[in-house]
Amino acid sequence: MFGRAGDVWSLDSLIARYIRNRPIDLNQSVYWWPVILGQFAVSTVYLGGFYAKWSTPDFTYNFSWVFSDNLRNSVALPWLIRGEAMPWNVDIIVNTPWLWKLAAAGHLVTQALPAFALLSLRRPWLRLSEGLVFAAGVVLLKLSMGMWNPEWLILTVFFVDWEFFLRSAGIPLARTGEQHPERSWGPTAYALIFILLNVIIIVIRYDDRGSSRLYPLSSMNFYSNVAAAKPYSEHHFYPRILDELILRYPGGSSRKWHCYPPHAPAIGSLALAAYENSPGWEKIGRQVGAMEGIVGTLRSLGASQNQAADCVGKVDIKTYDAIDLFASVLRIPAYPARAEFRVGFHGLVSRYEKRHNRIIAAAAGVAGAGGTMKISVATEGLDIGRIKLLLANDPWHNEIVGSLMELPGIWEGNTYLVDEIYFKSLRRGWYPVVVRVTENSGSSYDFFSGILYR
């Protein structure tokens, strides 16, 4: 921002040098500081990531990020969420323990090395090699997780000693002339404050708050959590909350819509109500509204096309007869099972039935303290015969959830009072509440709406 780039790239400078033949004085102490500051900012983006993976929120330091199932789960998740087949190189890594740990260690090395370029300002080749490590990290992110950020590659210009390499190529830059820019303490103070604040933000893990408003200061701590269960020396399954949109077709076939249209609300935001414990009568409108948004999007797309693209191919958006929006807890099974998604538990958020042109949903909100737990229930669009409340056996901690468990209690209007003795007998954990609605026609639906915490 405060660099004197205009001394070289401005129109006045070009006229002075190439028309009036007046050379420019490239005073290093004046022109180098923006380059060094830029290199600092670029390299500390990676260094902040390294620090966040090496440290923990309670300021202990270890390499659990490396010596666990973490990289296996972190690398597999983007492909599984998008529904894409893993490339052969990713498939080998996530199914070979020593290889994913070696890859995790290599990743930390690529994040730490670019910062050493700040100590190599007078060593052009070493500085360039550390910049190439930065660039390699961008490419490897694409190859391992399918995340492509080519604009990051532009930042490698800060690692190049342009004068040295241009001079080596026979294109020397004049270093003497009439211009002698005055030194200013303002830019120096700005640079020092920027560096100090960046380092503080990284060291104290300020971004862990989740509400940082200090851009461009950042510790780049995403993917720094250990995506594995303790003890890290053992292999465990890994649960993941994911919301699924499934189109049902005549004849019993179905198609999961991977990567819901980017111009429409994300599925995750649509199904968010299922995980909340606000009163059922508050949640039901959002669950119905989520499906109204999906149906509206499909009708808009279907006005001009019969199929729409998602991450893995084409989706038939014309001939479906029902749409299900699920809130799911999926799991990556423990090694040596292959890295793939398996259903731990899922339940409906809402459903659209084209033949009846109706949207149906049921919501439950859990409230209470101690042993007195109350569950408020609300429904929409259903011809209710009977309602039963069930629990799923903590899919975040149990790889095999088993059958849904009946929840003993009594009804008081639209509120269900959970039996205190039964509640206290439950092991500590998170139990998804399932509202099973059986209609007078005999049709039955299981809705996931709320979590009973014990």
Secondary structure as UniProt FT lines:
FT   HELIX           6..9
FT   HELIX           11..18
FT   HELIX           28..54
FT   TURN            57..58
FT   TURN            64..66
FT   HELIX           70..82
FT   HELIX           88..94
FT   HELIX           97..112
FT   HELIX           113..119
FT   TURN            121..122
FT   HELIX           124..145
FT   HELIX           150..159
FT   HELIX           162..168
FT   TURN            169..170
FT   HELIX           185..203
FT   TURN            204..205
FT   HELIX           206..209
FT   TURN            215..216
FT   TURN            222..223
FT   TURN            232..233
FT   STRAND          238..248
FT   TURN            250..251
FT   STRAND          254..256
FT   TURN            262..263
FT   HELIX           267..270
FT   HELIX           272..275
FT   HELIX           280..302
FT   TURN            303..304
FT   STRAND          307..310
FT   TURN            311..312
FT   STRAND          313..316
FT   STRAND          322..332
FT   TURN            335..336
FT   STRAND          342..353
FT   TURN            354..357
FT   STRAND          358..369
FT   TURN            370..371
FT   STRAND          372..380
FT   STRAND          384..391
FT   TURN            395..397
FT   STRAND          405..406
FT   STRAND          409..412
FT   TURN            413..414
FT   STRAND          415..418
FT   HELIX           420..425
FT   STRAND          430..439
FT   TURN            440..441
FT   STRAND          444..453
//
